[in-house]
Amino acid sequence: MTEQRSIVRMWRGSVRTQDVDEYVAYIERTGMAEYRETPGNLDAWMLTRDLGDGTTEIVTVSRWESFEAITGFAGADIDTAVYYPEDDRFLVERDDVVRHWTQVS
């Protein structure tokens, strides 16, 4: 029997620490909700890390059944980050390229 390996999608950005609660709530309503509603999504979560300089790093992580499933969320170019209308208001730094990993264990 062949083990199915999921694909992990990771994105990172930074916001002002004073905005972190508002941004986390915003991303829960937009990106995280959209991840979880897309067929083929196995799960998704968000991580925060206070950098101690007035900014907080945000990382979103989602697991998918396949690269093809990710296109349901991201479109044909799955390596390009998906942004929402208010992201520009919050983000002080962002990765425009998303990283994909094959989960092996």
C-alpha positions in Angstrom: 0.0 0.0 0.0 1.3 3.5 -0.9 1.1 6.1 1.7 -0.6 9.4 0.6 1.7 12.3 1.3 0.1 15.7 1.8 1.4 19.0 0.6 2.1 21.7 3.1 1.7 25.3 2.0 3.4 28.1 4.0 3.3 31.8 3.8 4.8 34.5 6.0 4.4 38.3 6.6 4.8 40.8 9.4 2.4 43.3 10.9 2.8 46.0 13.6 2.4 44.3 16.9 -0.3 46.7 17.9 -2.4 45.4 14.9 -1.8 41.7 15.5 -5.2 40.8 17.1 -7.1 42.7 14.4 -5.1 41.1 11.6 -5.4 37.6 13.0 -9.2 38.1 13.2 -9.2 39.5 9.6 -7.2 36.5 8.3 -9.4 34.0 10.1 -12.4 35.5 8.3 -10.7 35.6 4.9 -7.7 33.4 4.0 -8.1 30.8 6.8 -11.8 30.4 6.1 -11.2 30.1 2.4 -8.4 27.5 3.0 -10.7 25.4 5.1 -13.7 25.7 2.7 -11.6 24.6 -0.4 -12.1 20.9 -1.4 -8.8 19.0 -0.7 -7.8 21.1 2.3 -6.9 18.9 5.2 -6.4 21.6 7.8 -5.0 25.1 8.3 -3.5 27.1 11.1 -1.9 30.4 11.8 1.2 31.1 13.9 2.4 34.4 15.4 5.8 35.5 16.8 6.5 38.8 18.4 9.8 40.0 17.0 10.4 42.4 19.9 10.9 45.4 17.5 7.3 46.5 17.2 6.4 43.9 14.6 4.9 40.4 14.8 5.6 37.7 12.2 2.6 35.8 10.9 2.9 32.4 9.3 0.0 30.5 7.7 0.3 26.8 7.3 -2.2 24.6 5.4 -2.1 20.9 4.4 -3.6 19.7 1.1 -4.4 16.4 -0.5 -2.4 17.4 -3.7 -1.0 20.3 -5.7 -4.1 20.2 -7.8 -6.3 20.8 -4.7 -4.3 24.0 -4.0 -5.3 25.4 -7.4 -8.8 25.5 -6.0 -7.6 28.1 -3.5 -4.7 29.8 -5.3 -5.5 29.5 -9.0 -3.1 28.1 -11.6 0.0 29.8 -10.2 0.1 28.2 -6.8 3.5 29.7 -5.9 2.1 33.2 -5.8 0.6 34.4 -2.5 -3.1 35.2 -2.4 -3.9 38.6 -0.8 -7.1 40.2 0.4 -8.3 43.8 0.1 -7.2 44.9 3.6 -3.8 43.2 3.6 -2.1 46.4 2.4 -3.4 48.2 5.5 -1.8 45.7 7.9 1.3 44.1 6.3 4.6 45.9 6.8 6.5 42.9 5.2 5.3 40.0 3.1 6.5 37.1 1.1 4.9 37.1 -2.4 6.1 33.6 -3.0 4.5 30.8 -1.1 6.6 27.7 -0.2 5.2 24.2 -0.7 6.6 21.1 1.1 5.8 17.4 0.8 5.0 16.0 4.2 7.0 12.8 4.6 6.3 11.9 8.2 
